[in-house]
Amino acid sequence: MVYLHIPFCKSFCTYCAFYSELLSPGLVRRYERAVMAEMQAREPEIRRTLTTPTLYIGGGTPSVLSPIVLQRLTDALAGITGGRYGEFTVEVNPDDVTPAYAAFLKGLGVSRVSMGIQSFDRHTLSWMARRRGGWGSPLLISPEHPRPPPWGGRRKALPPELPRGR
């Protein structure tokens, strides 16, 4: 398994203990250069981890990176691993996912998305300092309008007692 930590967030949540920095273009450029150099330096080690061909990109909030940066990082890694993964997961924040971004992830080869929703309660989200532009993720399915997610995966139905979005 290869784990790539993206240490950037747009804001800090009170519950999170993972290392992260506020998103800044200068830091992202320095991070990208450092990760590329480390990939090259650790190429033999990375190749040995592929007995279980899994790529997991977590954070922080990987979905705050521009698609161009995420593409360059995964392309560099694919140069070492061959880019064939049994599972390829990316963590996302619901605010960052649009149909276009979901299509980008699918085109990248992502087979699983870990969407950090944490809560549907506004007060709880506020207490956590959790970034959410709207009340609910626009990608959540309501029982009235079931449709497959834009990345082609499956969704679990929400329990009936939870609010269904806007």
N, C-alpha and C positions, 0 to 999 in steps of 0.2 A: 504494500500500500504506500502510495505517495500522498502526503498531506502538505498542502501549500497554504500557509497562513497569510491572509490578507489583513494587515493590521490597521485598517482604516475604517472610520465610522463618520457619519455626519454629525452625530451627537453621542453622548455617553448615557447609557441606561444604568440605573442605580443597582440593578441586580447582577450585572455582568462583571466577572473577574478576569476575563481574557484581556491580554495585552492589546491595546489599540491606541491610535493617534487620531486626532481630528483630520479629516480629509484636507489635503493641501497639494496643489499640483507639483510644487517643488519636492515635497516628501515622496510623492508617488514616483517621480522620475528617479530619485535616489534609490528608493526601494526596488524599483524595477531593475536598475543596473546591478544592484547588490544581489538580487535573486538570480539574475542571469549568470553572474559570476559564480555564485555558489552552486548553481546547477552544473556548470562546467567542472568545477572543482570536485563535486561529489558524484560525477557521472557513474563511476563503478559501483558506488554504494546505491545509487538510485536504481541501476539495472538489477542489483541483487534483491531489491524489495519487490520486484515484479512477479514473484511466485504467486502472489495474489494480485492480479492486475486491477487495482482500484486507484482512482484519483479522486481525492476529496479536497475541495477548495473551501476553506472555512475562514472564520475571522473572529473578531472584527466583522465587517460587512462586505464580503466580496462584491456584492451587487452595486456598491458605490463606485467601483472602478469603471472607467469607460470601456465599452466593448473593444476598442482598439488595444488598450493595455492588456485586458484579459486575453485577447486573441494572441498577442505577442508572447505572453507568459506561457500559454498552453502550447503554442507552436514550438517554443524553445524546449519545453519539456518533451513534446512529441518527437523532437529530434533525438532525444536520448532513449525514450521508451518505445518509440514506434507508434505511439498514439492509439494503441489498441487497448481499451480498458473493458473489463467485464462490467464495471460500474464506474460512472463518472458523476460525482455529486458536486453541486454548488449551493452554498447557503445564500439565501436572499432575504431582503427585507421586503414586506408586501408593498411598501411605497415605491420601491424601485422597479417593480415588475409591470411592464406594459405588454400588450400582445407582441409588439416589435422586439422587446427585450427577450421575451420567452422564445420567439422564433430564432433570435440570435443564439440563445443557449442551445436550442435544439440543433441548429446548424453547427455549433461547436462540438456536438457529440454528447452533450450532457444527457444522462439517462435518468437522473434523479435530482429533484430540487428539494432542498430543506428550507421551508418557508417559516421563519420565526414570527409567529403571530403573538404568542405569549398570553394574550387576553382579548376578549371582545368587550370588556367593560371600560368605558371612557375614564372613569375615576381611577381604576387600577392602572391603566396605561399612563395616565397623568402622574400618578404616584411613582411609577417606574421610570419616568422621564423617557418613555418609549416613543420613538418617532413614528407617527402615523398621521398623514395629512388628512385622511378621511376617517369616517367611523369604521368602515370595514374595507377589506381588500376588494378591489373591483373584480378580482379573479375568483372570488368565492362563489360557489354554486348555491342558488336558492332552490328549494324544492319545486318552485313554480317554473323555473327556467333551467333545467339540468342540461349541461353541455360538457363535453370533454375539455380539460384544460388545454391551453394553446400549445403546450410542449408535448402533448400526446400521452400523458400519464393518466393515473387514476386519482380520484379524490374520494375521501371518505365523507359521508353525509354528516352534516352538523346535527347534534342532538336537537330535538324540537324546542327545548327550553332556551336555546341561545338565540340572540338577535340575528336577523338574516341580512344585515347590511344597511345601506342608506335608506 
